[in-house]
Amino acid sequence: MSQTLKEKIKLAAKEIGIDKIGFTTAEPFDHLKESLEEQQAAGHSTGFEHRVLEERLYPEKIFDRPKSIISIALAYPSKLNNPFPQDKENRRGSFARASWGIDYHDILRDRMNKLIDFIKEEASTATFKPMVDTGELIDVATAERAGLGFIGRNGLLITKEFGSYVYLGEIITDLEFESDERVPFGCGDCMRCITACPPSALLGDGRINGRVCLSYQTQTKGYMEEKYRRQITHVIYGCDICQLVCPYNQGIDSHIHPEMEPTPEEVQPALKPLLTISNKDFKEQFGHMAGSWRGKKPLQRNAIIALANYRDQTALPQLIEVMEEDPRPMIRGTAAWAIGQIQRYKNEALIECVADQLAKETDPETVEEMTKALETLRTKRLPRSMR
């Protein structure tokens, strides 16, 4: 395929609102096979990945006669323009930056569809298969091979212009393009992301133990293991720690796309109202965000944990109400745990309250959580004035 069409596509991409574009072959990614198999065997996969390994590695398994892959990147903001100040009476949680604004899957699909429409005008018989991170191919591997950046030790694609604050998508096509030059590995001896990760999820070579990654932990639906609860601090979806410490991200804050602009009310939600939010209000406030894809239950659980991490005394009445009245055992149990963490001194009335609720529980995990919460409350000391 002529270089002219490639240049035309690059120019069109800029007009469409694509921040970086690269081209690579549709050759297999079979050099990743052993690594992916090792990750699966070690239990490091999250289950969110595409399940057919062969389809992740071989474009010909998912597309008829593929010749090239076009990889794109869109830069997203890293800072809020008007963040809420700290308010001890109204504690707020936070969403990781990749969930700010409209769901990035929708934004990327829109840009890729517009790019495909343009290419079809130039090459009407060509065929295409666009995908985002819910597709078969591995976004970062494709983007690296297409020259958009390099995969850092944190497993994210790092670009020269935007750091790792980019969304990635790719398009398989039967058009043939010359491949772009790859970007060499640029982390050197830097290990900041490795040492900063609270659960030590980063393995040091770009691979991640996804099961212990805090971003994954915020997206699980059952009880969160206690060892991760303190580590998520007040974040109710995702994790940005390995991005925040990366030298390539220092000073990077891209406000290019209006759809990605966050509003403080959405990405710094008040925690206490979130505990009892209706399905309708949840959908209206958060439904357009990528962080809502697992529904409200994990976010409510995380909000309870965040209140516990804040040691928010003002939340105790509402947490007691949630423990006693919420129909979901996991939410009741997490609320009981939070009560045990927040309450400072021994309080017989509160002990009796949790004990009464424990007597009604039948779910084994919830019984265990409430039993531990009760033990925590019973071991607390009386205030000095009452000793």
C-alpha positions in Angstrom: 0.0 0.0 0.0 1.4 3.4 -0.9 3.0 5.7 1.6 0.5 8.3 0.4 -2.5 6.6 2.0 -0.6 6.1 5.3 0.2 9.9 5.4 -3.5 10.7 4.5 -4.6 8.5 7.4 -2.2 10.2 9.8 -3.5 13.6 8.8 -7.2 12.4 9.1 -6.4 11.0 12.5 -5.4 14.4 13.8 -8.5 16.0 12.4 -10.7 13.3 14.0 -9.1 13.8 17.4 -6.6 11.0 17.7 -3.5 12.0 19.6 -1.1 9.3 18.4 -1.3 6.7 15.6 1.0 4.0 14.6 1.1 1.1 12.1 2.4 -2.4 12.5 2.1 -5.8 10.8 -0.5 -8.4 11.7 2.1 -11.0 12.4 1.5 -13.1 15.5 2.4 -12.0 19.0 3.6 -15.5 19.7 6.7 -14.3 21.6 4.2 -13.5 24.4 2.8 -17.0 24.6 5.1 -18.4 27.2 4.8 -15.4 29.4 1.0 -15.4 29.3 0.9 -19.2 30.0 3.2 -18.6 33.0 0.9 -15.8 34.2 -2.1 -18.1 34.0 -0.3 -21.0 35.7 0.8 -18.6 38.5 -2.8 -17.4 39.1 -1.9 -13.8 38.1 -4.7 -13.4 35.5 -7.8 -11.6 36.7 -10.4 -13.3 34.5 -11.2 -10.0 32.9 -8.9 -10.8 30.0 -10.1 -12.4 26.7 -10.3 -16.1 27.6 -9.0 -17.7 24.3 -5.3 -17.4 24.5 -4.7 -18.2 20.8 -7.0 -15.3 19.8 -5.0 -12.9 21.9 -1.8 -13.9 20.0 -2.8 -14.6 16.4 -4.7 -11.9 14.5 -5.6 -14.5 11.8 -7.7 -16.3 14.4 -10.1 -13.4 14.6 -9.8 -11.7 11.2 -9.7 -13.0 7.6 -6.3 -12.5 6.0 -5.0 -9.7 8.2 -2.2 -7.6 6.9 -1.7 -4.7 9.3 -2.8 -3.3 12.6 -3.4 0.4 13.2 -2.9 1.4 16.8 -4.2 4.7 18.3 -3.9 6.6 21.5 -6.0 9.3 23.1 -4.5 11.3 26.0 -6.6 11.9 29.1 -6.4 14.4 32.0 -4.4 13.7 35.2 -5.6 16.6 37.3 -8.9 18.0 38.3 -9.4 21.7 37.6 -11.6 22.4 40.6 -11.2 19.6 43.2 -13.3 19.6 46.3 -11.4 20.6 49.4 -11.1 18.2 52.3 -14.3 18.3 54.5 -14.3 16.1 57.7 -18.1 16.3 57.8 -18.5 15.2 54.2 -15.7 12.8 53.3 -15.2 12.0 49.6 -13.9 9.0 47.7 -12.2 9.1 44.3 -12.2 7.4 41.0 -8.9 6.6 39.2 -8.1 8.8 36.3 -8.9 6.2 33.6 -12.6 6.5 34.7 -12.9 10.2 34.4 -15.4 11.6 31.9 -17.4 9.5 29.5 -16.5 5.8 29.3 -13.3 5.6 27.2 -14.5 2.6 25.4 -17.2 4.7 23.8 -14.8 7.5 23.0 -12.3 5.2 21.3 -14.9 3.4 19.3 -16.2 6.7 18.0 -12.7 7.8 16.9 -11.9 4.5 15.3 -15.2 4.3 13.5 -14.6 7.8 12.1 -11.1 6.7 11.0 -12.4 3.6 9.3 -15.0 5.7 7.5 -12.3 7.9 6.2 -10.1 4.9 5.0 -13.1 3.3 3.3 -13.4 6.5 1.2 -9.8 6.0 0.0 -9.9 2.1 -0.2 -13.5 1.0 -0.5 -12.8 -2.7 -0.6 -10.8 -2.8 2.6 -12.1 -4.5 5.7 -11.6 -3.7 9.4 -12.0 -4.9 12.9 -11.7 -2.3 15.7 -11.3 -3.1 19.3 -10.6 -1.6 22.7 -9.4 -3.4 25.9 -12.5 -5.7 25.8 -11.2 -7.1 22.5 -9.0 -10.0 21.8 -5.6 -8.4 21.2 -3.3 -7.0 24.0 -3.5 -3.2 23.6 -0.1 -2.4 25.1 1.7 -5.0 23.0 0.1 -3.8 19.8 0.8 -0.2 20.6 4.4 -0.9 21.5 4.9 -2.8 18.2 3.3 0.1 16.3 5.8 2.6 17.8 3.4 4.6 20.0 5.6 4.1 23.1 7.2 1.4 25.2 5.8 -0.9 27.9 7.1 0.3 31.3 7.8 -1.8 34.3 4.2 -1.1 35.5 2.8 -2.8 32.4 1.4 0.4 30.9 2.3 1.9 27.6 4.5 5.0 28.2 4.5 7.7 25.5 6.9 10.5 25.0 4.2 13.2 24.8 1.6 12.0 27.3 3.3 9.6 29.6 1.1 6.6 30.4 -2.1 8.7 30.6 -3.4 7.4 27.3 -6.3 5.2 26.2 -5.4 2.6 23.5 -7.3 1.0 20.7 -6.4 -0.9 17.5 -7.9 -1.7 14.2 -7.0 -4.9 12.2 -7.2 -4.5 8.5 -6.5 -6.3 5.3 -4.7 -3.3 4.0 -0.9 -3.5 4.0 1.2 -0.6 5.6 4.8 -0.2 6.3 5.5 -0.7 10.0 6.5 2.3 12.2 9.7 2.2 14.2 9.5 0.8 17.7 10.4 2.9 20.8 13.2 1.4 22.9 12.6 0.5 26.6 13.0 3.6 28.6 12.7 2.7 32.3 16.4 2.0 32.7 17.1 1.1 36.3 14.1 3.0 37.7 12.0 1.0 40.1 9.8 3.7 41.5 6.5 2.0 40.5 7.7 -1.4 41.8 8.5 0.0 45.2 5.5 2.2 45.4 2.9 -0.5 44.7 1.3 -1.3 48.2 0.5 -5.0 47.4 3.7 -5.5 45.3 1.6 -6.4 42.3 4.3 -5.4 39.8 6.8 -8.1 38.9 9.4 -5.7 37.5 9.4 -6.8 33.9 6.2 -5.2 32.7 4.1 -8.1 34.0 1.5 -7.8 36.8 0.0 -10.1 39.3 -3.4 -8.9 38.4 -5.1 -10.7 41.4 -3.4 -8.5 43.9 -3.4 -5.3 41.9 -5.5 -2.7 43.8 -7.4 -1.7 40.7 -8.6 -5.3 40.3 -9.4 -5.4 44.0 -11.7 -2.4 43.7 -13.6 -4.2 40.9 -14.3 -7.6 42.6 -17.8 -8.2 43.8 -17.5 -10.2 47.0 -15.7 -9.3 50.2 -12.4 -7.5 49.8 -9.6 -9.3 51.6 -8.8 -7.4 54.7 -5.1 -7.0 53.7 -6.2 -4.8 50.8 -8.7 -2.6 52.6 -6.3 -0.2 54.1 -4.2 -0.1 50.9 -7.1 1.3 48.8 -7.3 4.4 51.1 -10.2 6.5 49.8 -10.2 5.2 46.2 -13.4 3.5 45.3 -12.5 2.5 41.7 -9.1 1.7 40.2 -5.6 2.7 41.2 -3.1 5.4 40.0 -0.2 4.8 42.3 2.2 3.3 39.7 1.3 6.2 37.3 1.6 9.0 39.9 5.2 8.0 40.8 6.4 7.5 37.2 9.0 10.1 36.1 7.5 10.1 32.6 4.2 11.4 34.1 5.5 14.3 36.0 4.0 17.5 34.8 1.7 15.7 32.3 -1.9 16.9 32.3 -3.7 16.7 28.9 -7.0 18.4 28.6 -7.6 17.8 24.9 -11.0 16.0 24.7 -14.1 17.6 26.2 -15.7 14.1 26.7 -12.9 13.2 29.1 -13.2 16.2 31.3 -14.1 15.2 34.8 -16.5 16.9 37.2 -15.6 16.8 40.9 -19.1 15.6 41.9 -18.6 12.5 39.7 -15.0 11.6 40.4 -14.9 12.8 44.0 -18.3 11.5 45.2 -19.5 12.1 48.7 -19.2 8.7 50.5 -22.1 8.7 52.9 -24.8 9.3 50.3 -23.2 6.6 48.1 -24.1 3.9 50.7 -27.8 4.1 50.1 -28.0 5.5 46.6 -30.8 4.2 44.5 -30.2 2.3 41.2 -31.7 5.2 39.3 -29.6 7.8 40.9 -26.5 5.7 40.6 -27.1 5.3 36.8 -27.7 9.0 36.4 -24.6 10.0 38.3 -22.1 7.3 37.3 -23.6 5.3 34.5 -21.6 7.1 31.7 -18.3 6.4 33.5 -16.0 3.4 32.8 -15.9 2.9 36.6 -19.6 1.9 36.7 -19.3 -1.2 34.7 -19.4 -3.6 37.7 -22.5 -1.9 39.1 -23.0 -0.1 42.4 -22.3 -2.9 44.8 -18.5 -3.0 44.6 -18.4 0.8 44.7 -20.6 0.9 47.8 -18.4 -1.7 49.5 -15.4 0.4 48.6 -17.1 3.5 49.9 -17.7 1.8 53.3 -14.0 0.8 53.4 -13.0 4.4 52.5 -15.1 5.7 55.4 -13.3 3.2 57.7 -9.9 4.4 56.4 -10.9 8.0 57.1 -12.0 6.9 60.6 -15.1 9.0 59.9 -17.1 9.2 63.2 -19.9 11.0 61.5 -20.6 7.9 59.3 -21.4 5.6 62.3 -25.1 6.2 62.4 -25.5 5.5 58.6 -23.1 2.4 58.8 -25.3 1.0 61.6 -28.3 1.5 59.5 -26.6 -0.2 56.5 -25.5 -3.1 58.8 -29.1 -3.6 60.0 -31.1 -3.0 56.9 -29.2 -3.5 53.7 -30.5 -6.7 52.0 -27.0 -7.7 50.8 -24.9 -9.8 53.3 -21.6 -8.6 52.0 -22.5 -4.9 52.4 -23.9 -5.6 55.9 -20.7 -7.4 56.9 -18.4 -4.8 55.5 -20.4 -2.1 57.3 -19.9 -4.1 60.6 -16.1 -4.2 59.9 -16.1 -0.5 59.3 -17.9 0.2 62.6 -15.2 -1.8 64.4 -12.5 0.3 62.7 -14.1 3.7 63.3 -15.3 3.4 66.9 -12.6 4.7 69.2 -13.7 3.5 72.6 -15.6 0.7 74.1 -19.3 1.2 73.8 -21.6 -1.4 75.2 -24.6 -0.2 73.3 -22.7 -0.5 70.0 -21.4 -3.9 71.0 -25.0 -5.1 71.7 -26.1 -3.6 68.4 -23.6 -5.6 66.4 -24.2 -8.7 68.5 -27.9 -8.5 67.8 -27.3 -8.3 64.1 -24.8 -11.1 64.2 -27.4 -13.4 65.7 -29.6 -12.9 62.7 -26.9 -13.7 60.1 -26.7 -17.0 58.3 -24.2 -16.2 55.5 -20.8 -17.8 56.6 -18.6 -15.0 55.4 -20.8 -12.3 56.9 -20.9 -14.2 60.2 -17.1 -14.3 60.2 -16.9 -10.5 59.4 -19.3 -9.6 62.1 -17.7 -11.9 64.6 -14.3 -10.2 64.0 -16.0 -6.8 64.2 -17.5 -7.7 67.5 -14.1 -8.9 68.9 -12.6 -5.6 67.8 -15.2 -3.6 69.6 -14.9 -5.6 72.7 -11.2 -5.2 72.9 -11.4 -1.4 72.8 -10.7 0.5 76.0 -13.0 2.9 77.8 -12.3 6.6 77.5 -10.1 7.9 80.3 -13.0 9.8 81.9 -14.7 6.4 82.5 -11.8 4.3 83.7 
